[in-house]
Amino acid sequence: MSSEDYRAYVLVKVQPGKEKEFIEYVTSKNLPRDINVERMDIVHGSFDAVVLLRGRMKNIDAKIMELRRSPFVSSTDTLICFEALSWEDISGRLNE
């Protein structure tokens, strides 16, 4: 990950029965050229959707604010990755 390339997971609570509309809302929005919605999953649990964003921090912040303004979103929580570790790095540290 470059110094300007960040990854964020946006955990989203969607209004009941509005998952399809939320997906259409997210996919219909034009994204800045240097931000990428890498993945969007509808899930069961405390949240209804997980959106994985990658790009520059200022653009990720703007996209998160856009997601929060969606008429179908009740609430969000965001996890921003600040260090990328491969599984080999983690397992090597555990075995030391």
CORQUI-V596871 format. One record per residue. N is the residue number from 1. RES is the residue in three letters. PHI is phi in whole degrees, 0 to 359 (999 if undefined). D_CENTER is the distance of its C-alpha to the mean C-alpha in Angstrom with 2 decimals. Layout:
BEGIN
n=<N & N>
res=<RES & RES>
phi=<PHI & PHI>
d_center=<D_CENTER & D_CENTER>
END
This chain:
BEGIN
n=<1 & 2 & 3 & 4 & 5 & 6 & 7 & 8 & 9 & 10 & 11 & 12 & 13 & 14 & 15 & 16 & 17 & 18 & 19 & 20 & 21 & 22 & 23 & 24 & 25 & 26 & 27 & 28 & 29 & 30 & 31 & 32 & 33 & 34 & 35 & 36 & 37 & 38 & 39 & 40 & 41 & 42 & 43 & 44 & 45 & 46 & 47 & 48 & 49 & 50 & 51 & 52 & 53 & 54 & 55 & 56 & 57 & 58 & 59 & 60 & 61 & 62 & 63 & 64 & 65 & 66 & 67 & 68 & 69 & 70 & 71 & 72 & 73 & 74 & 75 & 76 & 77 & 78 & 79 & 80 & 81 & 82 & 83 & 84 & 85 & 86 & 87 & 88 & 89 & 90 & 91 & 92 & 93 & 94 & 95 & 96>
res=<MET & SER & SER & GLU & ASP & TYR & ARG & ALA & TYR & VAL & LEU & VAL & LYS & VAL & GLN & PRO & GLY & LYS & GLU & LYS & GLU & PHE & ILE & GLU & TYR & VAL & THR & SER & LYS & ASN & LEU & PRO & ARG & ASP & ILE & ASN & VAL & GLU & ARG & MET & ASP & ILE & VAL & HIS & GLY & SER & PHE & ASP & ALA & VAL & VAL & LEU & LEU & ARG & GLY & ARG & MET & LYS & ASN & ILE & ASP & ALA & LYS & ILE & MET & GLU & LEU & ARG & ARG & SER & PRO & PHE & VAL & SER & SER & THR & ASP & THR & LEU & ILE & CYS & PHE & GLU & ALA & LEU & SER & TRP & GLU & ASP & ILE & SER & GLY & ARG & LEU & ASN & GLU>
phi=<999 & 286 & 295 & 252 & 250 & 242 & 235 & 224 & 254 & 254 & 268 & 236 & 264 & 255 & 303 & 307 & 78 & 250 & 299 & 299 & 296 & 297 & 301 & 297 & 298 & 294 & 285 & 276 & 279 & 283 & 261 & 303 & 302 & 258 & 235 & 223 & 276 & 284 & 197 & 219 & 242 & 269 & 230 & 255 & 145 & 292 & 236 & 259 & 214 & 234 & 247 & 260 & 249 & 221 & 159 & 286 & 303 & 297 & 284 & 296 & 302 & 297 & 292 & 299 & 297 & 296 & 299 & 295 & 279 & 303 & 293 & 259 & 263 & 272 & 196 & 221 & 220 & 232 & 243 & 248 & 281 & 244 & 211 & 263 & 237 & 277 & 300 & 296 & 298 & 292 & 294 & 296 & 292 & 291 & 275 & 284>
d_center=<16.04 & 17.96 & 18.40 & 16.45 & 13.59 & 10.66 & 7.51 & 4.77 & 3.22 & 3.64 & 6.85 & 8.93 & 12.72 & 14.23 & 17.94 & 20.07 & 20.70 & 18.32 & 15.61 & 17.18 & 17.39 & 13.73 & 12.94 & 15.78 & 14.64 & 11.28 & 13.26 & 16.18 & 14.74 & 15.81 & 13.38 & 14.93 & 16.43 & 14.66 & 10.98 & 9.56 & 7.21 & 8.13 & 7.66 & 7.53 & 9.71 & 12.04 & 13.23 & 16.24 & 16.36 & 15.50 & 12.43 & 12.56 & 9.18 & 6.02 & 3.43 & 3.04 & 4.31 & 7.81 & 10.73 & 12.96 & 12.14 & 13.95 & 12.14 & 8.64 & 10.50 & 12.05 & 9.15 & 7.88 & 11.61 & 11.97 & 9.65 & 11.72 & 14.82 & 14.44 & 17.67 & 16.18 & 13.85 & 15.79 & 13.47 & 10.08 & 9.45 & 7.24 & 7.80 & 8.52 & 10.46 & 13.85 & 15.87 & 15.58 & 18.21 & 19.53 & 20.99 & 24.39 & 23.91 & 23.00 & 25.83 & 28.23 & 27.71 & 28.30 & 31.49 & 33.01>
END
